[in-house]
Amino acid sequence: MFDDYVFLKAVDVIEEELFTESVANNWKDHMLNSYEDVFHRIRGRIDPVSSIKFFISKSLVEEVIVDAIIGLKKITNSTTHSVQFPNTFKVAAYLAYWWLRHKPVSIHYPNGYFLENVQIFPDKEQDADATEKERQKIVWRLKHINELIAVQMVMSFIFRFDKPVCSRKECQRIKKAGNNFAFDDFEKMKTVILQKLTYYFSYRPITPKVIEHILEGYTFHPAWGLTGNQWATE
């Protein structure tokens, strides 16, 4: 029976010039750090009475990198342009795309248990209705944890949110200039951007090219510092 299934043997994509072991390890560290960030934020809200455990498959993380490199090599090997190395947008896009395909993170819980029953630590400043809404948000995030990690991964690959370029003062100046700025401040804009990207990753068919263009568009008016020269191809 199992002979009928497709089997793809392991592929060695690491090389000594562009896609080196060091580059692959840096990408892996970034993905694992993104996982840890999302994991701790969610796990910190869950009451231990909810017996759920998080598991990340390092083998699938490796496969994310391999598949991303295979796609990125098609760009560097193309004869129709002179890209020496894919820029940061392309790298982030391919890593996120293959992360969403492979979904390396899973949540384990006892037989007969439902994620909908997860309990969270109540906030003393919230009433029962607000706590229940927050609990439902946590349930949703658990179901879509891989999408949340992918968002964390690409946004932190591009932006330094701890290094704002524009402050609230600049935001108010933009609003005065033509009253066309749709947000109260740049923090509100960041929240909407992250929610929108999470929605796309969770519910819409998406390709590396689409992710790349979305990330490029986010830099047209960067309110936050970039992690480097995002447009460089050398």
N, CA, C and O of each residue as an XYZ file, in Angstrom:
936
protein
N       0.816     -1.203      0.000
C       0.000      0.000      0.000
C       0.853      1.257      0.000
O       0.586      2.186     -0.763
N       1.879      1.299      0.849
C       2.674      2.504      0.968
C       3.537      2.758     -0.261
O       4.027      3.871     -0.450
N       3.730      1.743     -1.099
C       4.498      1.947     -2.327
C       3.785      2.884     -3.287
O       4.398      3.417     -4.211
N       2.494      3.084     -3.072
C       1.734      3.959     -3.951
C       1.936      5.434     -3.625
O       1.546      6.299     -4.410
N       2.531      5.724     -2.493
C       2.712      7.109     -2.093
C       3.996      7.679     -2.706
O       4.947      6.952     -2.997
N       3.990      8.995     -2.888
C       5.174      9.668     -3.421
C       6.225      9.774     -2.321
O       5.916     10.141     -1.188
N       7.451      9.453     -2.661
C       8.556      9.629     -1.726
C       9.626     10.484     -2.391
O      10.096     10.167     -3.484
N      10.006     11.563     -1.728
C      11.058     12.433     -2.233
C      12.282     12.267     -1.352
O      12.220     12.476     -0.140
N      13.374     11.898     -1.955
C      14.583     11.695     -1.164
C      15.175     13.033     -0.723
O      14.852     14.081     -1.281
N      16.037     12.980      0.279
C      16.660     14.189      0.816
C      17.504     14.872     -0.261
O      18.157     14.217     -1.074
N      17.470     16.207     -0.243
C      18.224     16.996     -1.215
C      19.209     17.881     -0.466
O      18.840     18.546      0.502
N      20.457     17.891     -0.911
C      21.486     18.734     -0.301
C      21.551     20.050     -1.068
O      21.954     20.070     -2.231
N      21.160     21.140     -0.432
C      21.113     22.431     -1.127
C      22.161     23.409     -0.607
O      22.342     24.487     -1.173
N      22.844     23.041      0.459
C      23.857     23.926      1.032
C      25.065     24.006      0.106
O      25.525     22.995     -0.426
N      25.570     25.224     -0.076
C      26.734     25.436     -0.928
C      27.728     26.357     -0.222
O      27.479     26.815      0.893
N      28.848     26.619     -0.879
C      29.920     27.385     -0.235
C      29.895     28.869     -0.583
O      30.662     29.643     -0.010
N      29.028     29.283     -1.511
C      29.058     30.682     -1.938
C      27.859     31.481     -1.415
O      28.028     32.359     -0.569
N      26.663     31.190     -1.904
C      25.492     31.981     -1.531
C      24.722     31.369     -0.370
O      24.619     31.965      0.702
N      24.190     30.188     -0.589
C      23.346     29.547      0.419
C      24.207     28.633      1.284
O      24.166     27.408      1.172
N      24.981     29.270      2.143
C      25.938     28.547      2.964
C      25.277     27.981      4.214
O      24.126     28.293      4.518
N      26.007     27.159      4.919
C      25.498     26.598      6.167
C      25.244     27.707      7.177
O      24.296     27.634      7.959
N      26.092     28.740      7.165
C      25.922     29.867      8.078
C      24.619     30.616      7.793
O      23.887     30.979      8.714
N      24.340     30.841      6.518
C      23.099     31.513      6.130
C      21.889     30.691      6.572
O      20.941     31.223      7.150
N      21.935     29.391      6.295
C      20.826     28.506      6.668
C      20.620     28.487      8.179
O      19.484     28.479      8.655
N      21.710     28.481      8.927
C      21.602     28.466     10.391
C      21.014     29.778     10.916
O      20.252     29.777     11.883
N      21.371     30.896     10.277
C      20.796     32.181     10.685
C      19.289     32.198     10.454
O      18.532     32.695     11.288
N      18.861     31.657      9.325
C      17.423     31.586      9.041
C      16.731     30.676     10.056
O      15.645     30.983     10.548
N      17.375     29.565     10.353
C      16.783     28.629     11.308
C      16.639     29.290     12.677
O      15.598     29.164     13.321
N      17.676     29.990     13.120
C      17.631     30.673     14.414
C      16.501     31.699     14.440
O      15.798     31.842     15.441
N      16.340     32.409     13.325
C      15.288     33.423     13.269
C      13.911     32.774     13.367
O      13.038     33.287     14.067
N      13.708     31.672     12.686
C      12.424     30.984     12.748
C      12.150     30.448     14.142
O      11.034     30.571     14.648
N      13.159     29.855     14.765
C      12.981     29.309     16.108
C      12.741     30.417     17.128
O      11.957     30.248     18.062
N      13.422     31.561     16.946
C      13.190     32.694     17.839
C      11.764     33.230     17.683
O      11.135     33.636     18.660
N      11.265     33.226     16.451
C       9.891     33.671     16.208
C       8.909     32.727     16.891
O       7.920     33.163     17.481
N       9.193     31.432     16.806
C       8.364     30.443     17.498
C       8.371     30.689     19.003
O       7.317     30.693     19.640
N       9.556     30.893     19.569
C       9.665     31.098     21.009
C       8.901     32.341     21.443
O       8.257     32.344     22.493
N       8.971     33.392     20.640
C       8.288     34.630     20.990
C       6.774     34.417     21.047
O       6.121     34.813     22.013
N       6.223     33.791     20.008
C       4.780     33.540     19.961
C       4.380     32.542     21.049
O       3.368     32.719     21.726
N       5.185     31.495     21.206
C       4.895     30.461     22.212
C       4.776     31.065     23.600
O       3.809     30.792     24.310
N       5.746     31.884     24.000
C       5.744     32.431     25.359
C       4.587     33.397     25.574
O       4.024     33.459     26.667
N       4.228     34.154     24.531
C       3.117     35.092     24.679
C       1.786     34.351     24.879
O       0.945     34.768     25.675
N       1.615     33.257     24.150
C       0.367     32.493     24.280
C       0.392     31.634     25.539
O      -0.569     31.623     26.307
N       1.483     30.923     25.746
C       1.565     29.999     26.886
C       1.428     30.735     28.202
O       0.903     30.187     29.171
N       1.897     31.980     28.244
C       1.820     32.742     29.477
C       0.409     33.093     29.894
O       0.172     33.437     31.053
N      -0.548     33.011     28.954
C      -1.941     33.322     29.270
C      -2.754     32.083     29.638
O      -3.861     32.209     30.163
N      -2.224     30.890     29.372
C      -3.004     29.667     29.549
C      -2.843     29.109     30.963
O      -1.728     28.975     31.468
N      -3.949     28.793     31.578
C      -3.951     28.190     32.910
C      -3.419     26.753     32.792
O      -3.844     26.007     31.910
N      -2.488     26.365     33.682
C      -1.924     25.004     33.625
C      -2.956     23.888     33.730
O      -2.651     22.742     33.399
N      -4.168     24.193     34.183
C      -5.188     23.147     34.238
C      -5.536     22.655     32.838
O      -6.060     21.554     32.672
N      -5.247     23.466     31.845
C      -5.441     23.046     30.460
C      -4.192     22.297     30.016
O      -3.151     22.906     29.765
N      -4.297     20.997     29.922
C      -3.126     20.154     29.676
C      -2.778     20.109     28.191
O      -2.997     19.099     27.522
N      -2.239     21.203     27.690
C      -1.802     21.203     26.294
C      -0.296     21.412     26.240
O       0.287     22.087     27.088
N       0.315     20.822     25.230
C       1.754     20.920     25.052
C       2.061     21.358     23.619
O       1.376     20.967     22.674
N       3.094     22.167     23.481
C       3.525     22.643     22.177
C       4.701     21.798     21.700
O       5.569     21.425     22.489
N       4.722     21.503     20.423
C       5.801     20.696     19.858
C       6.220     21.298     18.519
O       5.376     21.583     17.669
N       7.518     21.488     18.337
C       8.029     21.981     17.061
C       8.915     20.903     16.438
O       9.839     20.402     17.078
N       8.630     20.560     15.209
C       9.397     19.538     14.505
C      10.619     20.181     13.856
O      10.491     20.932     12.890
N      11.794     19.885     14.388
C      13.028     20.442     13.833
C      13.252     19.911     12.415
O      13.849     20.593     11.582
N      12.773     18.693     12.142
C      12.917     18.132     10.796
C      12.123     18.948      9.781
O      12.597     19.201      8.673
N      10.917     19.359     10.159
C      10.117     20.177      9.251
C      10.696     21.580      9.105
O      10.578     22.189      8.041
N      11.314     22.093     10.149
C      11.996     23.393     10.042
C      13.125     23.299      9.023
O      13.315     24.201      8.207
N      13.877     22.192      9.078
C      14.932     21.966      8.091
C      14.350     21.907      6.682
O      14.941     22.422      5.733
N      13.179     21.271      6.559
C      12.552     21.153      5.250
C      12.080     22.512      4.741
O      12.117     22.769      3.538
N      11.642     23.373      5.639
C      11.280     24.740      5.255
C      12.473     25.430      4.598
O      12.339     26.064      3.551
N      13.635     25.300      5.226
C      14.844     25.945      4.699
C      15.232     25.352      3.358
O      15.556     26.089      2.427
N      15.204     24.032      3.246
C      15.577     23.369      1.994
C      14.669     23.826      0.855
O      15.153     24.189     -0.217
N      13.351     23.810      1.083
C      12.419     24.195      0.029
C      12.549     25.670     -0.323
O      12.400     26.051     -1.484
N      12.829     26.504      0.683
C      13.023     27.925      0.415
C      14.262     28.145     -0.456
O      14.231     28.940     -1.396
N      15.340     27.447     -0.143
C      16.572     27.600     -0.924
C      16.362     27.128     -2.359
O      16.850     27.760     -3.295
N      15.643     26.026     -2.538
C      15.372     25.535     -3.889
C      14.649     26.611     -4.706
O      14.985     26.846     -5.867
N      13.659     27.259     -4.094
C      12.942     28.320     -4.791
C      13.812     29.537     -5.046
O      13.753     30.131     -6.123
N      14.617     29.912     -4.063
C      15.475     31.093     -4.195
C      16.582     30.868     -5.224
O      17.025     31.808     -5.883
N      17.029     29.607     -5.359
C      18.061     29.311     -6.350
C      17.554     29.525     -7.772
O      18.327     29.872     -8.665
N      16.264     29.320     -7.979
C      15.705     29.567     -9.304
C      15.848     31.037     -9.686
O      15.977     31.379    -10.862
N      15.824     31.896     -8.676
C      15.975     33.327     -8.924
C      17.422     33.652     -9.248
O      17.697     34.358    -10.219
N      18.347     33.145     -8.447
C      19.756     33.463     -8.666
C      20.311     32.790     -9.918
O      21.265     33.288    -10.516
N      19.719     31.656    -10.321
C      20.198     30.945    -11.516
C      19.544     31.438    -12.803
O      19.931     31.024    -13.896
N      18.561     32.314    -12.680
C      17.858     32.818    -13.864
C      18.788     33.661    -14.729
O      19.636     34.388    -14.212
N      18.631     33.564    -16.027
C      19.445     34.352    -16.972
C      18.723     35.607    -17.433
O      19.249     36.352    -18.260
N      17.522     35.855    -16.909
C      16.745     37.016    -17.351
C      16.997     38.257    -16.504
O      16.500     39.336    -16.826
N      17.761     38.115    -15.426
C      18.104     39.275    -14.600
C      19.454     39.024    -13.944
O      20.039     37.950    -14.089
N      19.939     40.025    -13.221
C      21.288     39.934    -12.644
C      21.255     39.912    -11.115
O      22.100     40.530    -10.468
N      20.285     39.206    -10.539
C      20.198     39.108     -9.079
C      21.301     38.186     -8.580
O      21.310     36.994     -8.884
N      22.235     38.748     -7.810
C      23.309     37.928     -7.266
C      22.856     37.179     -6.016
O      23.288     36.056     -5.756
N      21.983     37.816     -5.254
C      21.432     37.152     -4.068
C      20.044     37.722     -3.817
O      19.866     38.938     -3.886
N      19.057     36.880     -3.529
C      17.695     37.379     -3.300
C      17.671     38.390     -2.150
O      18.302     38.176     -1.115
N      16.939     39.488     -2.340
C      16.882     40.480     -1.269
C      16.068     39.965     -0.085
O      15.488     38.880     -0.127
N      16.043     40.767      0.957
C      15.420     40.337      2.210
C      13.944     40.029      2.045
O      13.421     39.115      2.682
N      13.268     40.792      1.189
C      11.844     40.539      0.972
C      11.616     39.133      0.419
O      10.719     38.419      0.868
N      12.435     38.744     -0.559
C      12.286     37.420     -1.175
C      12.597     36.311     -0.172
O      11.883     35.311     -0.100
N      13.660     36.495      0.594
C      14.029     35.480      1.583
C      12.899     35.291      2.591
O      12.482     34.165      2.863
N      12.408     36.396      3.142
C      11.319     36.314      4.123
C      10.088     35.665      3.510
O       9.416     34.860      4.155
N       9.794     36.019      2.253
C       8.599     35.497      1.587
C       8.679     33.987      1.388
O       7.704     33.280      1.640
N       9.824     33.489      0.941
C       9.964     32.051      0.715
C       9.970     31.269      2.023
O       9.395     30.182      2.099
N      10.612     31.810      3.049
C      10.602     31.121      4.341
C       9.187     31.050      4.904
O       8.766     30.010      5.412
N       8.454     32.158      4.813
C       7.083     32.172      5.334
C       6.178     31.234      4.537
O       5.363     30.509      5.108
N       6.330     31.256      3.206
C       5.481     30.410      2.365
C       5.652     28.939      2.727
O       4.671     28.214      2.892
N       6.897     28.507      2.846
C       7.126     27.093      3.132
C       6.828     26.747      4.588
O       6.490     25.605      4.898
N       6.950     27.721      5.476
C       6.511     27.487      6.858
C       5.015     27.223      6.875
O       4.549     26.319      7.570
N       4.261     28.004      6.116
C       2.806     27.829      6.067
C       2.425     26.506      5.402
O       1.396     25.915      5.728
N       3.253     26.048      4.474
C       2.969     24.767      3.827
C       3.257     23.587      4.763
O       2.477     22.637      4.824
N       4.359     23.649      5.479
C       4.783     22.511      6.301
C       4.225     22.551      7.727
O       4.066     21.507      8.360
N       3.927     23.753      8.233
C       3.368     23.911      9.584
C       4.148     23.089     10.614
O       3.640     22.078     11.098
N       5.356     23.499     10.953
C       6.207     22.703     11.844
C       5.733     22.624     13.294
O       6.173     21.744     14.035
N       4.844     23.526     13.710
C       4.419     23.545     15.110
C       3.063     22.860     15.252
O       2.133     23.125     14.490
N       2.971     21.982     16.236
C       1.709     21.318     16.540
C       1.424     21.450     18.021
O       2.326     21.695     18.822
N       0.154     21.283     18.379
C      -0.270     21.361     19.774
C      -0.864     20.009     20.164
O      -1.762     19.495     19.497
N      -0.358     19.454     21.235
C      -0.808     18.138     21.686
C      -1.647     18.293     22.953
O      -1.311     19.080     23.839
N      -2.728     17.546     23.028
C      -3.580     17.583     24.212
C      -4.237     16.215     24.381
O      -4.303     15.440     23.427
N      -4.716     15.916     25.569
C      -5.237     14.570     25.864
C      -6.391     14.184     24.954
O      -7.118     15.038     24.448
N      -6.543     12.898     24.760
C      -7.648     12.382     23.961
C      -8.985     12.804     24.571
O      -9.214     12.651     25.771
N      -9.857     13.335     23.723
C     -11.152     13.788     24.201
C     -11.182     15.239     24.622
O     -12.243     15.772     24.946
N     -10.014     15.891     24.621
C      -9.943     17.295     25.014
C     -10.114     18.176     23.775
O      -9.655     17.809     22.693
N     -10.760     19.319     23.915
C     -10.960     20.242     22.813
C     -10.273     21.570     23.119
O     -10.312     22.055     24.250
N      -9.650     22.146     22.109
C      -9.009     23.444     22.301
C     -10.013     24.498     22.751
O      -9.663     25.438     23.465
N     -11.268     24.332     22.325
C     -12.301     25.281     22.730
C     -12.478     25.352     24.246
O     -13.062     26.303     24.765
N     -11.965     24.326     24.960
C     -12.115     24.292     26.417
C     -10.917     24.879     27.156
O     -10.868     24.831     28.385
N      -9.963     25.427     26.432
C      -8.771     25.990     27.066
C      -9.172     27.084     28.059
O     -10.024     27.925     27.772
N      -8.540     27.051     29.225
C      -8.774     28.060     30.251
C      -7.581     29.004     30.341
O      -6.438     28.576     30.182
N      -7.838     30.271     30.593
C      -6.764     31.254     30.690
C      -6.776     31.893     32.078
O      -7.757     31.793     32.814
N      -5.668     32.548     32.420
C      -5.618     33.297     33.665
C      -6.516     34.527     33.534
O      -6.352     35.300     32.590
N      -7.442     34.726     34.439
C      -8.316     35.901     34.340
C      -7.560     37.184     34.643
O      -6.665     37.211     35.488
N      -7.929     38.238     33.946
C      -7.371     39.562     34.197
C      -8.239     40.242     35.260
O      -9.452     40.368     35.091
N      -7.614     40.675     36.342
C      -8.361     41.268     37.452
C      -9.112     42.526     37.026
O     -10.106     42.898     37.650
N      -8.639     43.183     35.962
C      -9.274     44.423     35.524
C     -10.395     44.171     34.516
O     -11.048     45.116     34.072
N     -10.625     42.901     34.149
C     -11.666     42.578     33.180
C     -12.859     41.918     33.850
O     -12.720     41.204     34.842
N     -14.032     42.169     33.289
C     -15.209     41.462     33.784
C     -15.283     40.097     33.101
O     -14.423     39.753     32.290
N     -16.308     39.328     33.434
C     -16.414     37.952     32.930
C     -16.563     37.920     31.412
O     -15.982     37.058     30.754
N     -17.333     38.847     30.850
C     -17.532     38.863     29.398
C     -16.233     39.179     28.663
O     -15.926     38.555     27.647
N     -15.480     40.132     29.166
C     -14.207     40.505     28.534
C     -13.206     39.358     28.626
O     -12.443     39.111     27.691
N     -13.216     38.661     29.760
C     -12.316     37.515     29.928
C     -12.668     36.405     28.949
O     -11.778     35.766     28.389
N     -13.950     36.172     28.740
C     -14.382     35.138     27.811
C     -13.976     35.489     26.382
O     -13.563     34.611     25.625
N     -14.089     36.755     26.007
C     -13.663     37.182     24.672
C     -12.157     36.975     24.502
O     -11.693     36.542     23.447
N     -11.413     37.287     25.543
C      -9.966     37.087     25.492
C      -9.642     35.596     25.390
O      -8.718     35.210     24.674
N     -10.391     34.764     26.098
C     -10.168     33.319     26.040
C     -10.429     32.795     24.630
O      -9.690     31.946     24.131
N     -11.478     33.302     23.994
C     -11.780     32.882     22.630
C     -10.683     33.302     21.658
O     -10.389     32.587     20.701
N     -10.079     34.462     21.906
C      -8.948     34.897     21.076
C      -7.774     33.920     21.218
O      -7.130     33.562     20.232
N      -7.510     33.499     22.448
C      -6.421     32.553     22.689
C      -6.697     31.237     21.980
O      -5.788     30.641     21.402
N      -7.948     30.775     22.019
C      -8.326     29.539     21.324
C      -8.035     29.676     19.841
O      -7.472     28.765     19.233
N      -8.411     30.807     19.247
C      -8.169     31.031     17.820
C      -6.670     31.034     17.523
O      -6.224     30.456     16.532
N      -5.904     31.686     18.384
C      -4.456     31.755     18.170
C      -3.811     30.373     18.263
O      -2.857     30.079     17.543
N      -4.321     29.546     19.132
C      -3.800     28.186     19.230
C      -4.057     27.418     17.929
O      -3.194     26.679     17.457
N      -5.230     27.599     17.368
C      -5.557     26.907     16.125
C      -4.695     27.399     14.967
O      -4.416     26.643     14.037
N      -4.279     28.645     15.019
C      -3.544     29.250     13.914
C      -2.144     29.672     14.349
O      -1.627     30.703     13.918
N      -1.547     28.860     15.204
C      -0.249     29.243     15.754
C       0.836     29.324     14.676
O       1.724     30.172     14.758
N       0.770     28.451     13.671
C       1.780     28.509     12.616
C       1.668     29.793     11.802
O       2.677     30.357     11.380
N       0.439     30.253     11.584
C       0.244     31.514     10.864
C       0.756     32.690     11.684
O       1.358     33.614     11.137
N       0.521     32.661     12.993
C       1.024     33.721     13.860
C       2.555     33.762     13.851
O       3.159     34.835     13.837
N       3.164     32.586     13.860
C       4.631     32.523     13.830
C       5.156     33.049     12.505
O       6.169     33.747     12.472
N       4.474     32.719     11.410
C       4.890     33.209     10.096
C       4.825     34.729     10.044
O       5.712     35.363      9.472
N       3.797     35.319     10.629
C       3.697     36.780     10.680
C       4.849     37.361     11.494
O       5.514     38.301     11.060
N       5.077     36.796     12.672
C       6.189     37.245     13.510
C       7.509     37.124     12.755
O       8.372     37.997     12.845
N       7.651     36.046     12.022
C       8.884     35.757     11.298
C       9.174     36.800     10.227
O      10.279     37.341     10.168
N       8.185     37.086      9.377
C       8.445     38.006      8.260
C       8.546     39.447      8.737
O       9.383     40.204      8.244
N       7.705     39.836      9.690
C       7.730     41.229     10.123
C       9.012     41.561     10.885
O       9.566     42.648     10.721
N       9.486     40.629     11.717
C      10.738     40.881     12.438
C      11.947     40.703     11.529
O      13.039     41.171     11.851
N      11.758     40.024     10.387
C      12.829     39.902      9.395
C      13.045     41.235      8.685
O      14.152     41.538      8.241
N      11.971     42.035      8.580
C      12.028     43.299      7.851
C      12.151     44.499      8.784
O      12.952     45.400      8.535
N      11.360     44.514      9.859
C      11.248     45.705     10.690
C      11.897     45.554     12.058
O      11.964     44.464     12.626
N      12.379     46.700     12.572
C      12.795     46.823     13.964
C      11.742     47.672     14.669
O      11.833     48.900     14.677
N      10.752     47.025     15.253
C       9.678     47.773     15.895
C      10.177     48.537     17.123
O       9.520     49.467     17.591
N      11.347     48.139     17.644
C      11.907     48.860     18.783
C      12.704     50.079     18.336
O      13.242     50.807     19.171
N      12.787     50.310     17.025
C      13.513     51.458     16.487
C      12.581     52.274     15.588
O      12.706     52.232     14.364
N      11.648     53.016     16.192
C      10.706     53.781     15.371
C      11.400     54.895     14.597
O      12.302     55.557     15.109
N      10.967     55.087     13.367
C      11.473     56.173     12.530
C      10.632     57.426     12.750
O      11.141     58.546     12.771
N       9.328     57.204     12.912
C       8.386     58.306     13.091
C       7.715     58.190     14.454
O       7.312     57.103     14.868
N       7.602     59.296     15.129
C       6.968     59.306     16.444
C       5.513     59.748     16.331
O       5.016     60.011     15.236
N       4.837     59.827     17.478
C       3.455     60.286     17.497
C       3.349     61.714     16.967
O       2.346     62.091     16.361
N       4.408     62.509     17.205
C       4.415     63.896     16.733
C       4.348     63.949     15.214
O       3.582     64.729     14.647
N       5.160     63.109     14.550
C       5.118     63.060     13.083
C       3.776     62.559     12.588
O       3.275     63.005     11.555
N       3.198     61.630     13.331
C       1.893     61.097     12.964
C       0.848     62.209     12.969
O       0.034     62.300     12.050
N       0.864     63.052     13.993
C      -0.088     64.152     14.075
C       0.125     65.160     12.949
O      -0.830     65.757     12.451
N       1.385     65.344     12.550
C       1.678     66.262     11.455
C       1.081     65.747     10.141
O       0.563     66.523      9.337
N       1.160     64.430      9.936
C       0.576     63.838      8.735
C      -0.941     64.015      8.739
O      -1.542     64.341      7.715
N      -1.548     63.797      9.900
C      -2.996     63.922      9.992
C      -3.448     65.355      9.721
O      -4.498     65.576      9.117
N      -2.645     66.337     10.175
C      -2.991     67.739      9.951
C      -2.848     68.131      8.493
O      -3.594     68.968      7.985
N      -1.872     67.511      7.819
C      -1.560     67.918      6.441
C      -2.736     67.719      5.494
O      -2.960     68.544      4.608
N      -3.472     66.661      5.663
C      -4.583     66.455      4.742
C      -5.694     65.618      5.324
O      -6.681     65.310      4.654
N      -5.521     65.253      6.583
C      -6.527     64.438      7.268
C      -6.793     63.130      6.520
O      -7.914     62.623      6.526
N      -5.755     62.589      5.876
C      -5.913     61.361      5.109
C      -5.325     60.147      5.814
O      -5.447     59.027      5.317
N      -4.704     60.347      6.938
C      -4.117     59.221      7.662
C      -5.217     58.509      8.435
O      -5.943     59.133      9.208
N      -5.337     57.212      8.227
C      -6.510     56.476      8.706
C      -6.407     56.012     10.152
O      -7.362     55.439     10.676
N      -5.265     56.245     10.815
C      -5.057     55.686     12.138
C      -4.790     56.785     13.167
O      -4.385     57.897     12.829
N      -5.025     56.442     14.411
C      -4.754     57.395     15.486
C      -3.261     57.625     15.657
O      -2.824     58.746     15.919
N      -2.485     56.571     15.510
C      -1.024     56.664     15.601
C      -0.416     55.454     14.903
O      -1.135     54.594     14.393
N       0.901     55.395     14.885
C       1.580     54.320     14.167
C       1.445     52.973     14.865
O       1.527     51.932     14.213
N       1.241     52.977     16.174
C       1.016     51.725     16.879
C      -0.291     51.083     16.434
O      -0.375     49.868     16.255
N      -1.317     51.929     16.256
C      -2.595     51.414     15.761
C      -2.427     50.872     14.346
O      -3.007     49.845     13.996
N      -1.638     51.563     13.541
C      -1.395     51.099     12.177
C      -0.689     49.742     12.197
O      -1.026     48.857     11.410
N       0.280     49.574     13.084
C       0.998     48.301     13.190
C       0.037     47.177     13.562
O       0.110     46.085     12.999
N      -0.861     47.439     14.506
C      -1.831     46.430     14.922
C      -2.686     45.982     13.745
O      -2.895     44.785     13.549
N      -3.178     46.931     12.964
C      -4.026     46.610     11.821
C      -3.241     45.833     10.767
O      -3.757     44.883     10.179
N      -2.005     46.235     10.531
C      -1.157     45.539      9.559
C      -0.946     44.081      9.975
O      -1.069     43.174      9.153
N      -0.630     43.862     11.243
C      -0.395     42.503     11.730
C      -1.661     41.663     11.661
O      -1.610     40.484     11.309
N      -2.800     42.266     11.997
C      -4.064     41.530     11.914
C      -4.390     41.167     10.465
O      -4.853     40.061     10.188
N      -4.150     42.087      9.557
C      -4.448     41.857      8.145
C      -3.569     40.745      7.595
O      -4.050     39.859      6.888
N      -2.280     40.792      7.918
C      -1.355     39.777      7.419
C      -1.702     38.402      8.002
O      -1.623     37.393      7.301
N      -2.083     38.364      9.268
C      -2.502     37.105      9.886
C      -3.728     36.542      9.180
O      -3.833     35.333      8.971
N      -4.648     37.415      8.818
C      -5.851     36.987      8.096
C      -5.474     36.385      6.746
O      -5.973     35.319      6.386
N      -4.606     37.049      6.000
C      -4.178     36.525      4.701
C      -3.524     35.160      4.849
O      -3.823     34.233      4.096
N      -2.627     35.042      5.826
C      -1.916     33.778      6.030
C      -2.870     32.658      6.449
O      -2.638     31.491      6.131
N      -3.931     33.008      7.153
C      -4.837     32.001      7.697
C      -5.911     31.564      6.713
O      -6.312     30.400      6.712
N      -6.385     32.491      5.866
C      -7.596     32.204      5.093
C      -7.481     32.417      3.589
O      -8.427     32.102      2.867
N      -6.385     32.928      3.093
C      -6.284     33.233      1.677
C      -5.153     32.431      1.026
O      -4.102     32.240      1.639
N      -5.359     31.961     -0.212
C      -4.257     31.323     -0.931
C      -3.165     32.356     -1.164
O      -3.439     33.484     -1.574
N      -1.948     31.967     -0.903
C      -0.869     32.955     -0.946
C       0.386     32.322     -1.547
O       0.623     31.124     -1.390
N       1.171     33.124     -2.225
C       2.406     32.670     -2.864
C       3.573     33.507     -2.359
O       3.356     34.568     -1.773
N       4.807     33.054     -2.571
C       5.948     33.877     -2.168
C       5.922     35.272     -2.794
O       6.267     36.255     -2.138
N       5.516     35.358     -4.058
C       5.481     36.665     -4.729
C       4.494     37.600     -4.052
O       4.775     38.788     -3.895
N       3.334     37.077     -3.648
C       2.340     37.904     -2.959
C       2.886     38.387     -1.621
O       2.749     39.563     -1.284
N       3.503     37.489     -0.856
C       4.084     37.875      0.432
C       5.153     38.938      0.225
O       5.225     39.910      0.977
N       5.979     38.751     -0.787
C       7.046     39.713     -1.087
C       6.474     41.094     -1.357
O       6.968     42.083     -0.817
N       5.437     41.176     -2.186
C       4.850     42.470     -2.537
C       4.177     43.121     -1.331
O       4.225     44.341     -1.173
N       3.546     42.302     -0.477
C       2.940     42.855      0.730
C       4.007     43.504      1.602
O       3.826     44.626      2.074
N       5.110     42.810      1.815
C       6.179     43.336      2.663
C       6.803     44.587      2.062
O       7.121     45.533      2.784
N       6.980     44.597      0.737
C       7.509     45.796      0.083
C       6.572     46.980      0.305
O       7.014     48.093      0.591
N       5.271     46.721      0.170
C       4.301     47.794      0.343
C       4.324     48.382      1.740
O       4.083     49.577      1.910
N       4.611     47.563      2.744
C       4.642     48.045      4.120
C       5.777     49.051      4.348
O       5.741     49.797      5.327
N       6.765     49.085      3.478
C       7.898     49.985      3.677
C       7.730     51.313      2.940
O       8.599     52.181      3.033
N       6.626     51.485      2.208
C       6.468     52.728      1.452
C       6.454     53.940      2.382
O       6.987     54.994      2.036
N       5.858     53.797      3.537
C       5.989     54.820      4.577
C       6.384     54.112      5.858
O       5.529     53.808      6.690
N       7.669     53.847      6.022
C       8.087     53.051      7.190
C       8.026     53.866      8.477
O       8.770     54.831      8.653
N       7.138     53.466      9.364
C       7.080     54.098     10.677
C       8.097     53.477     11.621
O       8.385     54.017     12.689
N       8.644     52.319     11.205
C       9.579     51.598     12.060
C      10.888     51.366     11.314
O      10.906     51.275     10.087
N      11.973     51.272     12.059
C      13.268     51.046     11.447
C      13.343     49.706     10.752
O      12.707     48.743     11.180
N      14.124     49.636      9.672
C      14.325     48.381      8.961
C      15.516     47.634      9.546
O      16.384     48.229     10.185
N      15.547     46.338      9.321
C      16.631     45.510      9.872
C      17.894     45.582      9.030
O      18.941     45.079      9.438
N      17.807     46.207      7.853
C      18.973     46.318      6.974
C      18.588     46.951      5.653
O      17.557     47.614      5.538
N      19.438     46.737      4.657
C      19.162     47.261      3.313
C      18.299     46.230      2.592
O      18.805     45.346      1.901
N      16.992     46.363      2.768
C      16.054     45.343      2.297
C      16.087     45.134      0.788
O      15.751     44.048      0.315
N      16.479     46.135      0.032
C      16.388     46.057     -1.422
C      17.677     45.534     -2.051
O      17.727     45.325     -3.263
N      18.711     45.322     -1.253
C      20.002     44.905     -1.799
C      19.928     43.515     -2.414
O      19.270     42.628     -1.872
N      20.604     43.322     -3.547
C      20.631     42.016     -4.224
C      22.073     41.525     -4.400
O      22.346     40.687     -5.259
N      22.975     42.043     -3.596
C      24.375     41.612     -3.693
C      24.855     41.182     -2.325
O      26.009     40.781     -2.173
